[in-house]
Amino acid sequence: MIKYKLKEQVNPTDLAAPNKYIPVKQKQEALTLRDFAKRISRESTVSSMDAMAVLEGLLQIIPDEILNGKIIKLGDFGTFRSTISSETVASPEEFTVSKIRSLNVRFRPSKEFQKQLGGIDYQLVSD
Protein backbone atom coordinates (compact mmCIF):
# COMPACT_ATOMS: atom_id res chain seq x y z
CA MET A 1 0.00 0.00 0.00
CA ILE A 2 1.39 3.37 -1.03
CA LYS A 3 0.32 6.20 1.27
CA TYR A 4 0.20 9.77 0.04
CA LYS A 5 -0.90 13.29 0.93
CA LEU A 6 -2.05 16.03 -1.40
CA LYS A 7 0.29 18.98 -1.68
CA GLU A 8 -0.75 22.37 -2.98
CA GLN A 9 1.49 23.56 -5.77
CA VAL A 10 1.95 27.06 -7.19
CA ASN A 11 2.41 27.54 -10.93
CA PRO A 12 5.87 29.21 -11.06
CA THR A 13 5.28 30.56 -14.58
CA ASP A 14 1.90 32.10 -13.68
CA LEU A 15 1.65 33.14 -10.05
CA ALA A 16 -1.89 34.44 -10.64
CA ALA A 17 -3.12 31.03 -11.79
CA PRO A 18 -5.04 28.95 -9.28
CA ASN A 19 -2.94 26.51 -7.28
CA LYS A 20 -3.20 22.82 -8.12
CA TYR A 21 -2.77 19.70 -6.00
CA ILE A 22 -0.42 16.79 -6.56
CA PRO A 23 0.00 13.53 -4.65
CA VAL A 24 3.21 13.20 -2.63
CA LYS A 25 4.25 9.76 -1.39
CA GLN A 26 4.65 9.57 2.35
CA LYS A 27 7.83 8.23 3.90
CA GLN A 28 7.40 4.70 5.14
CA GLU A 29 9.47 2.18 7.04
CA ALA A 30 12.89 1.44 5.55
CA LEU A 31 14.17 -2.12 5.14
CA THR A 32 17.78 -2.88 5.93
CA LEU A 33 20.07 -5.35 4.26
CA ARG A 34 19.63 -7.59 7.30
CA ASP A 35 15.83 -7.41 6.86
CA PHE A 36 16.25 -8.59 3.27
CA ALA A 37 18.52 -11.45 4.34
CA LYS A 38 16.00 -12.61 6.96
CA ARG A 39 13.16 -12.50 4.45
CA ILE A 40 15.17 -14.40 1.83
CA SER A 41 15.93 -16.99 4.50
CA ARG A 42 12.25 -17.39 5.39
CA GLU A 43 11.23 -17.78 1.74
CA SER A 44 14.00 -20.14 0.62
CA THR A 45 16.35 -22.85 1.83
CA VAL A 46 19.21 -20.36 2.23
CA SER A 47 20.27 -19.38 5.73
CA SER A 48 20.10 -15.75 6.80
CA MET A 49 23.91 -15.69 7.05
CA ASP A 50 24.33 -17.06 3.50
CA ALA A 51 21.79 -14.57 2.12
CA MET A 52 23.60 -11.75 3.91
CA ALA A 53 26.92 -12.86 2.41
CA VAL A 54 25.47 -12.82 -1.11
CA LEU A 55 23.87 -9.40 -0.58
CA GLU A 56 27.15 -8.03 0.82
CA GLY A 57 28.90 -9.43 -2.25
CA LEU A 58 26.48 -7.58 -4.52
CA LEU A 59 27.17 -4.36 -2.61
CA GLN A 60 30.87 -4.76 -3.36
CA ILE A 61 30.73 -6.07 -6.92
CA ILE A 62 28.10 -3.76 -8.43
CA PRO A 63 29.91 -0.48 -7.61
CA ASP A 64 33.25 -1.96 -8.74
CA GLU A 65 31.82 -2.98 -12.10
CA ILE A 66 29.90 0.29 -12.53
CA LEU A 67 33.24 2.10 -12.04
CA ASN A 68 34.65 -0.11 -14.81
CA GLY A 69 31.91 1.16 -17.13
CA LYS A 70 29.98 -2.12 -17.14
CA ILE A 71 26.20 -2.53 -17.34
CA ILE A 72 24.94 -4.91 -14.66
CA LYS A 73 22.02 -7.07 -15.84
CA LEU A 74 20.33 -8.93 -13.00
CA GLY A 75 17.72 -10.92 -14.94
CA ASP A 76 14.14 -10.43 -13.78
CA PHE A 77 15.30 -7.83 -11.25
CA GLY A 78 16.59 -5.18 -13.65
CA THR A 79 19.64 -3.37 -14.92
CA PHE A 80 22.11 -0.95 -13.34
CA ARG A 81 24.05 1.37 -15.63
CA SER A 82 26.03 4.58 -15.29
CA THR A 83 25.62 7.95 -16.95
CA ILE A 84 27.67 11.09 -16.59
CA SER A 85 26.59 14.70 -16.04
CA SER A 86 28.66 17.53 -17.38
CA GLU A 87 28.70 21.13 -18.45
CA THR A 88 27.93 21.69 -22.11
CA VAL A 89 30.50 23.19 -24.46
CA ALA A 90 30.23 24.79 -27.90
CA SER A 91 32.88 22.57 -29.53
CA PRO A 92 34.79 19.34 -28.86
CA GLU A 93 38.01 21.35 -28.47
CA GLU A 94 36.54 23.19 -25.46
CA PHE A 95 35.74 20.01 -23.57
CA THR A 96 38.01 18.83 -20.75
CA VAL A 97 37.43 16.15 -18.16
CA SER A 98 36.98 18.91 -15.57
CA LYS A 99 33.62 19.68 -17.24
CA ILE A 100 32.29 16.32 -15.96
CA ARG A 101 30.32 16.95 -12.76
CA SER A 102 29.35 13.46 -11.64
CA LEU A 103 28.83 9.79 -12.35
CA ASN A 104 25.20 8.76 -11.85
CA VAL A 105 23.90 5.24 -11.38
CA ARG A 106 20.54 4.42 -12.94
CA PHE A 107 18.38 1.40 -12.19
CA ARG A 108 15.88 0.21 -14.76
CA PRO A 109 13.50 -2.47 -13.49
CA SER A 110 12.83 -5.42 -15.77
CA LYS A 111 9.43 -5.99 -17.37
CA GLU A 112 8.77 -8.76 -14.83
CA PHE A 113 9.65 -6.42 -11.95
CA GLN A 114 7.36 -3.73 -13.40
CA LYS A 115 4.57 -6.27 -13.85
CA GLN A 116 4.74 -7.18 -10.16
CA LEU A 117 4.25 -3.51 -9.28
CA GLY A 118 1.08 -3.33 -11.37
CA GLY A 119 -1.42 -4.09 -8.61
CA ILE A 120 -0.61 -1.16 -6.35
CA ASP A 121 -3.18 0.19 -3.91
CA TYR A 122 -3.04 3.84 -2.91
CA GLN A 123 -4.32 5.41 0.29
CA LEU A 124 -4.83 9.10 1.02
CA VAL A 125 -3.66 9.99 4.54
CA SER A 126 -4.67 13.09 6.46
CA ASP A 127 -2.29 15.62 7.97
C-alpha positions as CSV (number, residue, x, y, z in Angstrom):
1,M,0.0,0.0,0.0
2,I,1.4,3.4,-1.0
3,K,0.3,6.2,1.3
4,Y,0.2,9.8,0.0
5,K,-0.9,13.3,0.9
6,L,-2.1,16.0,-1.4
7,K,0.3,19.0,-1.7
8,E,-0.8,22.4,-3.0
9,Q,1.5,23.6,-5.8
10,V,1.9,27.1,-7.2
11,N,2.4,27.5,-10.9
12,P,5.9,29.2,-11.1
13,T,5.3,30.6,-14.6
14,D,1.9,32.1,-13.7
15,L,1.6,33.1,-10.0
16,A,-1.9,34.4,-10.6
17,A,-3.1,31.0,-11.8
18,P,-5.0,28.9,-9.3
19,N,-2.9,26.5,-7.3
20,K,-3.2,22.8,-8.1
21,Y,-2.8,19.7,-6.0
22,I,-0.4,16.8,-6.6
23,P,0.0,13.5,-4.6
24,V,3.2,13.2,-2.6
25,K,4.3,9.8,-1.4
26,Q,4.6,9.6,2.4
27,K,7.8,8.2,3.9
28,Q,7.4,4.7,5.1
29,E,9.5,2.2,7.0
30,A,12.9,1.4,5.5
31,L,14.2,-2.1,5.1
32,T,17.8,-2.9,5.9
33,L,20.1,-5.4,4.3
34,R,19.6,-7.6,7.3
35,D,15.8,-7.4,6.9
36,F,16.3,-8.6,3.3
37,A,18.5,-11.5,4.3
38,K,16.0,-12.6,7.0
39,R,13.2,-12.5,4.5
40,I,15.2,-14.4,1.8
41,S,15.9,-17.0,4.5
42,R,12.2,-17.4,5.4
43,E,11.2,-17.8,1.7
44,S,14.0,-20.1,0.6
45,T,16.4,-22.9,1.8
46,V,19.2,-20.4,2.2
47,S,20.3,-19.4,5.7
48,S,20.1,-15.8,6.8
49,M,23.9,-15.7,7.1
50,D,24.3,-17.1,3.5
51,A,21.8,-14.6,2.1
52,M,23.6,-11.7,3.9
53,A,26.9,-12.9,2.4
54,V,25.5,-12.8,-1.1
55,L,23.9,-9.4,-0.6
56,E,27.2,-8.0,0.8
57,G,28.9,-9.4,-2.3
58,L,26.5,-7.6,-4.5
59,L,27.2,-4.4,-2.6
60,Q,30.9,-4.8,-3.4
61,I,30.7,-6.1,-6.9
62,I,28.1,-3.8,-8.4
63,P,29.9,-0.5,-7.6
64,D,33.3,-2.0,-8.7
65,E,31.8,-3.0,-12.1
66,I,29.9,0.3,-12.5
67,L,33.2,2.1,-12.0
68,N,34.7,-0.1,-14.8
69,G,31.9,1.2,-17.1
70,K,30.0,-2.1,-17.1
71,I,26.2,-2.5,-17.3
72,I,24.9,-4.9,-14.7
73,K,22.0,-7.1,-15.8
74,L,20.3,-8.9,-13.0
75,G,17.7,-10.9,-14.9
76,D,14.1,-10.4,-13.8
77,F,15.3,-7.8,-11.3
78,G,16.6,-5.2,-13.6
79,T,19.6,-3.4,-14.9
80,F,22.1,-0.9,-13.3
81,R,24.1,1.4,-15.6
82,S,26.0,4.6,-15.3
83,T,25.6,7.9,-16.9
84,I,27.7,11.1,-16.6
85,S,26.6,14.7,-16.0
86,S,28.7,17.5,-17.4
87,E,28.7,21.1,-18.4
88,T,27.9,21.7,-22.1
89,V,30.5,23.2,-24.5
90,A,30.2,24.8,-27.9
91,S,32.9,22.6,-29.5
92,P,34.8,19.3,-28.9
93,E,38.0,21.3,-28.5
94,E,36.5,23.2,-25.5
95,F,35.7,20.0,-23.6
96,T,38.0,18.8,-20.7
97,V,37.4,16.1,-18.2
98,S,37.0,18.9,-15.6
99,K,33.6,19.7,-17.2
100,I,32.3,16.3,-16.0
101,R,30.3,16.9,-12.8
102,S,29.3,13.5,-11.6
103,L,28.8,9.8,-12.4
104,N,25.2,8.8,-11.8
105,V,23.9,5.2,-11.4
106,R,20.5,4.4,-12.9
107,F,18.4,1.4,-12.2
108,R,15.9,0.2,-14.8
109,P,13.5,-2.5,-13.5
110,S,12.8,-5.4,-15.8
111,K,9.4,-6.0,-17.4
112,E,8.8,-8.8,-14.8
113,F,9.7,-6.4,-11.9
114,Q,7.4,-3.7,-13.4
115,K,4.6,-6.3,-13.8
116,Q,4.7,-7.2,-10.2
117,L,4.3,-3.5,-9.3
118,G,1.1,-3.3,-11.4
119,G,-1.4,-4.1,-8.6
120,I,-0.6,-1.2,-6.3
121,D,-3.2,0.2,-3.9
122,Y,-3.0,3.8,-2.9
123,Q,-4.3,5.4,0.3
124,L,-4.8,9.1,1.0
125,V,-3.7,10.0,4.5
126,S,-4.7,13.1,6.5
127,D,-2.3,15.6,8.0
